[in-house]
Amino acid sequence: MSTDPRSPLDALGTLAVQDVEIADGFRHVEVYTLEGLLTILWHGPRDATDVVLACGGGMGGLLGPADGLYHDLGIELARRGFGMLRVGYRQPNNLPRCVHDLVAAGDLASRGGARRFATIGHSFGGAVAIQAGLVLGEHCRGVITLATQSAGCEDVGALGVPLLLLHGTDDEILPAEASGVVQMLAGGGEVVLLPGAGHLLREAADDLRARLPAWIGDRFAAETSSS
């Protein structure tokens, strides 16, 4: 992302941090910087080795698509012993800074013990998730995109980890072909078309809530069994 020798979290130029436990295993973290407020909702144990980094679309947000998918996913992953950090961008729709935000959240998790990551992003966030996966390098174990755009995904061929691309057949903003383009650029990956689902994927909510924890669990389990 840059030649700055500082860690991604330190390179934010943090002015102050607030970190509040709002429920057992659920924290609200706010990182104040001169370039905006980075918000993190953190599910699961602070010392989790396996952590998911989740991000929203071009307008930001913390809920994800499908009527709060990220909240429910965070609860389920925490139940399985994984961590999940839902990231609210400092400057939505600014791709380099949004990627920095996601990687900085991973840096924060690594200070508690995280060593393996999966990334997930919706719409514009699909490009963020892919680029963050590239930055994380050997620490990334999988990337999920939800109704992704193809812009910003041009380097996906260097990702080298499992890639799952989910897209609604009735997406009114980004056609399902966008995920096909990303698959072509990647030279692989799995495209799953969700019949009748629009851009927010509400029609596939139950499918996503069942599919994603299983896919993520398999990625981390595969790493564990091979290590």
C-alpha angles and dihedrals in degrees: 000000000000143000091252106132092209121098117264092255094048091046090063089079092231117208098184142342132215118194119181130174105223097176137358106295094002124099136179114214125186121190113193116208136164088251096054144289119306110205123195128185106198122202125189135011117343090225097050113144093206116054136175120213112205130189140178136228135281093299093049120226135158105233100071122209129307096055100301100338093159094055093051092043091052091053092049094046091049088053087057092050097258127125125232127191117196107203126210108198125238090220113016117216093022099115101197093047093044090052088049089052093053093047091046088055088052089050089053091051091048090060088064095047108282113149105159127049143187121194129210130184139173124222107322084010090068088072089046091052092049095047092045088052089055091051092048089054114171090011092064116090101176146350128218124194125192116201089335129191117231096222110099092024097090094113095050091112088076093055097095097188134095111290124199117191117189121186137168117239090221098047106155096195108035117023118230088247087076090071089048090055091052090049090052092049090049093050088227144011131125122277115200116191115208109211115234095358121138129208094287090049094223091146090059097044096119093045092051094047090054099038103045102055090049094049093046092046090052091053094053093041091053090053092047094051093049097047 
